[in-house]
Amino acid sequence: HPALDQFRSIEYHLPIRTGTNIHTRDKQRLDLMKQLHFIDFTHEKKHMRVSFFDTPDHLLATKSLILRLRTNMDNPDKSKITIKSRSEDITGINNLPDCGRLKHEIDISPGKTRYSASADIPLQLGTIPENVNELVNLARTGITPQCRDALRPKGLVLNNLSTPGFIDIYRYKGRMKVNSAQRYIPVVLEIWNLGDNRQIAELSLKGDVGNKEELDAVYDELYKLLHRQQLIRPGNHSKTEAYFRYFKGE
């Protein structure tokens, strides 16, 4: 497993409420942004589609691995496949040799800390995948032979991948002035569009582990602001878990 000093990036996640699904998604988003008045949002919006994959016997999940395809809907040539090992215990992290340049990150959410090692495989998509078969084919062909060979000794043979589908994601950049830092801190609002006008949303901020003390203070301040407005979403599922729960009808 990776050494602790390899984890140089830290990201903080806060799951937030988005209102009721009796309103349109746009109205839910606008209402939420009004409630987040302490954040100065830019006009920059990024549209992506995300799909997660596993085998029928949940081989990836049992090995604490995540395989994700993120389609950049604004610029399909900047899409990517990510293979990630994530665990609450650093000793549970799988090394991912020959899968590309690894990024080691600490993820913090209310009451939970996770460690992850991930590799991104760039994709240049001529056309945007529109169905499950096209998504699965991209995942199968997108993983490099070197990465596939490196995973095989771990019992990870990725020939029978499947996915339940995709979810549209919208990401909005913003910044907030925080008392603890006395300067503007960049934050990101990410909204996942589910069915029946349902949405899940998250605020996040990230930085270098060397600035953890300052980032902890910013995170605490942001949590208190959201809690005061009853915007913290109960439960502590990761976005990956929320994705699979949605397609299971939960």
Solvent accessible surface area in square Angstrom, and as a share of the most:
residue,aa,sasa,rsa
1,H,116,0.52
2,P,4,0.02
3,A,53,0.41
4,L,114,0.57
5,D,107,0.55
6,Q,83,0.37
7,F,2,0.01
8,R,122,0.44
9,S,26,0.17
10,I,0,0.00
11,E,30,0.13
12,Y,1,0.00
13,H,28,0.13
14,L,0,0.00
15,P,11,0.07
16,I,0,0.00
17,R,115,0.42
18,T,14,0.08
19,G,61,0.58
20,T,77,0.45
21,N,65,0.34
22,I,143,0.73
23,H,69,0.31
24,T,83,0.48
25,R,79,0.29
26,D,88,0.46
27,K,92,0.39
28,Q,4,0.02
29,R,51,0.19
30,L,90,0.45
31,D,49,0.25
32,L,2,0.01
33,M,37,0.16
34,K,149,0.63
35,Q,76,0.34
36,L,0,0.00
37,H,135,0.60
38,F,41,0.17
39,I,10,0.05
40,D,76,0.40
41,F,40,0.16
42,T,70,0.41
43,H,193,0.86
44,E,90,0.40
45,K,106,0.45
46,K,70,0.30
47,H,35,0.16
48,M,8,0.04
49,R,43,0.16
50,V,0,0.00
51,S,2,0.01
52,F,5,0.02
53,F,5,0.02
54,D,16,0.08
55,T,5,0.03
56,P,94,0.59
57,D,100,0.52
58,H,103,0.46
59,L,39,0.19
60,L,2,0.01
61,A,65,0.50
62,T,103,0.60
63,K,76,0.32
64,S,46,0.29
65,L,6,0.03
66,I,23,0.12
67,L,2,0.01
68,R,32,0.12
69,L,1,0.01
70,R,34,0.12
71,T,3,0.02
72,N,18,0.09
73,M,37,0.17
74,D,93,0.48
75,N,60,0.31
76,P,36,0.22
77,D,76,0.39
78,K,143,0.61
79,S,3,0.02
80,K,61,0.26
81,I,1,0.00
82,T,3,0.02
83,I,2,0.01
84,K,29,0.12
85,S,0,0.00
86,R,45,0.17
87,S,21,0.14
88,E,107,0.48
89,D,78,0.40
90,I,33,0.17
91,T,83,0.48
92,G,34,0.33
93,I,7,0.04
94,N,35,0.18
95,N,68,0.35
96,L,1,0.01
97,P,66,0.41
98,D,100,0.52
99,C,3,0.02
100,G,46,0.44
101,R,229,0.83
102,L,55,0.27
103,K,95,0.40
104,H,23,0.10
105,E,11,0.05
106,I,18,0.09
107,D,15,0.08
108,I,26,0.13
109,S,14,0.09
110,P,38,0.24
111,G,92,0.88
112,K,54,0.23
113,T,56,0.32
114,R,28,0.10
115,Y,44,0.17
116,S,2,0.01
117,A,0,0.00
118,S,5,0.03
119,A,0,0.00
120,D,57,0.30
121,I,14,0.07
122,P,112,0.71
123,L,22,0.11
124,Q,151,0.67
125,L,11,0.05
126,G,81,0.78
127,T,114,0.66
128,I,46,0.23
129,P,7,0.04
130,E,106,0.47
131,N,72,0.37
132,V,62,0.36
133,N,121,0.62
134,E,77,0.34
135,L,4,0.02
136,V,13,0.08
137,N,86,0.44
138,L,34,0.17
139,A,0,0.00
140,R,102,0.37
141,T,95,0.55
142,G,11,0.10
143,I,5,0.03
144,T,47,0.27
145,P,95,0.60
146,Q,112,0.50
147,C,0,0.00
148,R,41,0.15
149,D,80,0.41
150,A,16,0.13
151,L,1,0.00
152,R,104,0.38
153,P,114,0.72
154,K,64,0.27
155,G,42,0.41
156,L,1,0.00
157,V,63,0.36
158,L,0,0.00
159,N,95,0.49
160,N,74,0.38
161,L,5,0.03
162,S,53,0.34
163,T,10,0.06
164,P,56,0.35
165,G,8,0.08
166,F,61,0.26
167,I,4,0.02
168,D,31,0.16
169,I,0,0.00
170,Y,50,0.19
171,R,56,0.20
172,Y,15,0.06
173,K,93,0.39
174,G,6,0.05
175,R,106,0.39
176,M,2,0.01
177,K,113,0.48
178,V,0,0.00
179,N,119,0.61
180,S,57,0.37
181,A,16,0.12
182,Q,131,0.58
183,R,113,0.41
184,Y,102,0.39
185,I,5,0.03
186,P,93,0.58
187,V,2,0.01
188,V,38,0.22
189,L,0,0.00
190,E,7,0.03
191,I,3,0.02
192,W,5,0.02
193,N,22,0.12
194,L,14,0.07
195,G,21,0.20
196,D,119,0.62
197,N,53,0.27
198,R,85,0.31
199,Q,20,0.09
200,I,23,0.12
201,A,2,0.01
202,E,19,0.08
203,L,1,0.00
204,S,12,0.07
205,L,6,0.03
206,K,108,0.46
207,G,26,0.25
208,D,64,0.33
209,V,34,0.19
210,G,62,0.59
211,N,79,0.40
212,K,77,0.33
213,E,155,0.69
214,E,54,0.24
215,L,10,0.05
216,D,43,0.22
217,A,39,0.30
218,V,0,0.00
219,Y,23,0.09
220,D,73,0.38
221,E,33,0.15
222,L,0,0.00
223,Y,71,0.27
224,K,123,0.52
225,L,38,0.19
226,L,0,0.00
227,H,108,0.48
228,R,170,0.62
229,Q,60,0.27
230,Q,146,0.65
231,L,6,0.03
232,I,29,0.15
233,R,52,0.19
234,P,91,0.57
235,G,51,0.49
236,N,41,0.21
237,H,83,0.37
238,S,13,0.08
239,K,50,0.21
240,T,19,0.11
241,E,70,0.32
242,A,17,0.13
243,Y,0,0.00
244,F,59,0.25
245,R,92,0.34
246,Y,50,0.19
247,F,71,0.30
248,K,141,0.60
249,G,67,0.64
250,E,110,0.49
